[in-house]
Amino acid sequence: MEEKLGTLLLNRSTRSITLTDAGESYVEHAVRILADLESANLEVGETTGPPRGHMRVSLPVAFAGLHVAPAIPDFLRAYPGIELDLTMTDNVVNLVEERLDLAVRIGSLESSSLIARKLASFRRRVCASRDYLEKHGEPQSPADLRGQNCLTFSYGRGDRIWRFSGRSEETIRVSGNMRANNTHMLRAAAIGGTGLTLMPSWLVGADIEAGRLRAVLTDWEVNPGNTGAAIHAVYLPNRSSSKKVRAFIDFLVARFGSPPYWDRARGCDAS
């Protein structure tokens, strides 16, 4: 192939073989061509009859466990011709390289050539256990958080800046005795009475409804305009006519509802 193309595709040494710049470019084009060919085969196969075929989907770990996994049996009963291949990861995956039909992503979407469809919205909730609030008092305004033990998600320097929008715009620097890069760890600590935490409603809606957590400052929007409070399905343009992709997206949209069920639960709506 190198002789035919008149260029080196591989760097060779006694210990390793790596792609040259030309080789990397060739691989990118080849992967794209194979994906287009696969899409063409799938589209022709789906022109008649119900949705069917193999479908690869990437899902965020926590969201998948709470809200997608319980829905999968009903989906497969509704579409017995579809075979699902599900990958759970919180990484932003490359749909072409991973040969994915679609991915579910939470928050802001980067500008790209992908097509995005909104599955559901969510709200961000400041919440704590009733035991904690009884001992330390319930904050009545964002400013009251300055005297509270706030558990934060460690994503960078701004993780202890909480922004509120309501009667006014307020930016509060919170502090506390725990940071973590895992939402389940923060959720468990909050349920255990350690402090207040800021969580998406899709994660803590059931806890609030069951009384394990109590939402506070519910008449305020938290972190407005910072990161998008929505859940999207994203897919390549060559999957736009895929019946099985549309079926999966439509099923999840109907399943979650509008507003989604995690924001309709008792104790989760704005007071």
Helices and strands as residue ranges (DSSP letters): H 2-5, E 10-12, E 17-19, H 21-45, E 53-59, H 61-63, I 64-68, G 69-71, H 72-78, E 82-88, E 102-106, E 115-121, E 124-128, H 130-136, G 142-147, E 150-153, G 157-160, E 161-165, E 169-173, E 179-180, H 183-191, E 196-200, H 201-210, E 214-216, E 221-222, E 230-235, G 237-239, H 243-256, H 261-264
